[in-house]
Amino acid sequence: MRYGAGVLLILVGAILAFAVSDMVKGVDTHLIGYICMGVGVLALILGFISQTQATNTSHKEVIEQQ
């Protein structure tokens, strides 16, 4: 699910930016599409970064002796 939201935002943004030609009064659908695509790319980048950090962790087990 890490990458799904980013891909979905890119998809919706591309549809709004390139495929929708209807005009809504007071709303620029092309700009909203570009914003959605930018946020989607940012979500993908953050997902890759967090995945990389999760795989580079090390665990140390400490056993106390009595």
C-alpha positions as CSV (number, residue, x, y, z in Angstrom):
1,M,0.0,0.0,0.0
2,R,3.0,2.3,0.2
3,Y,3.2,2.9,-3.5
4,G,-0.5,2.6,-4.3
5,A,-1.5,6.0,-3.1
6,G,1.3,7.7,-5.1
7,V,0.4,5.8,-8.3
8,L,-3.3,6.6,-7.8
9,L,-2.5,10.3,-7.4
10,I,-0.4,10.3,-10.5
11,L,-3.1,8.5,-12.5
12,V,-5.9,10.9,-11.4
13,G,-3.6,13.9,-11.9
14,A,-2.8,12.8,-15.5
15,I,-6.4,12.3,-16.3
16,L,-7.3,15.7,-14.9
17,A,-4.4,17.4,-16.6
18,F,-4.5,15.8,-20.0
19,A,-7.9,14.2,-20.6
20,V,-10.5,16.4,-19.1
21,S,-11.5,19.3,-21.3
22,D,-14.6,20.4,-19.4
23,M,-14.5,23.8,-17.7
24,V,-15.8,24.2,-14.2
25,K,-16.4,27.8,-13.1
26,G,-13.7,28.9,-10.7
27,V,-11.7,25.6,-10.9
28,D,-8.7,25.0,-13.1
29,T,-8.8,21.2,-13.6
30,H,-5.4,21.3,-15.4
31,L,-3.7,22.9,-12.4
32,I,-5.3,20.5,-10.0
33,G,-4.1,17.6,-12.2
34,Y,-0.5,18.9,-12.2
35,I,-0.7,19.3,-8.4
36,C,-2.0,15.7,-8.0
37,M,0.8,14.4,-10.1
38,G,3.4,16.3,-8.1
39,V,2.0,15.0,-4.8
40,G,1.9,11.5,-6.3
41,V,5.6,11.6,-7.3
42,L,6.5,13.0,-3.9
43,A,4.6,10.1,-2.2
44,L,6.5,7.6,-4.4
45,I,9.8,9.1,-3.5
46,L,9.0,9.1,0.2
47,G,7.8,5.5,0.0
48,F,11.1,4.5,-1.6
49,I,13.1,6.4,1.0
50,S,11.2,4.8,3.9
51,Q,11.5,1.4,2.4
52,T,15.3,1.8,2.0
53,Q,15.6,3.0,5.6
54,A,13.6,0.0,6.9
55,T,15.8,-2.5,5.1
56,N,19.0,-0.9,6.4
57,T,18.3,-1.3,10.1
58,S,20.3,-3.6,12.4
59,H,19.1,-5.3,15.5
60,K,21.3,-6.2,18.4
61,E,20.2,-8.8,21.0
62,V,21.5,-8.3,24.5
63,I,21.4,-11.2,26.9
64,E,21.9,-10.5,30.5
65,Q,23.7,-13.1,32.5
66,Q,23.0,-13.6,36.2
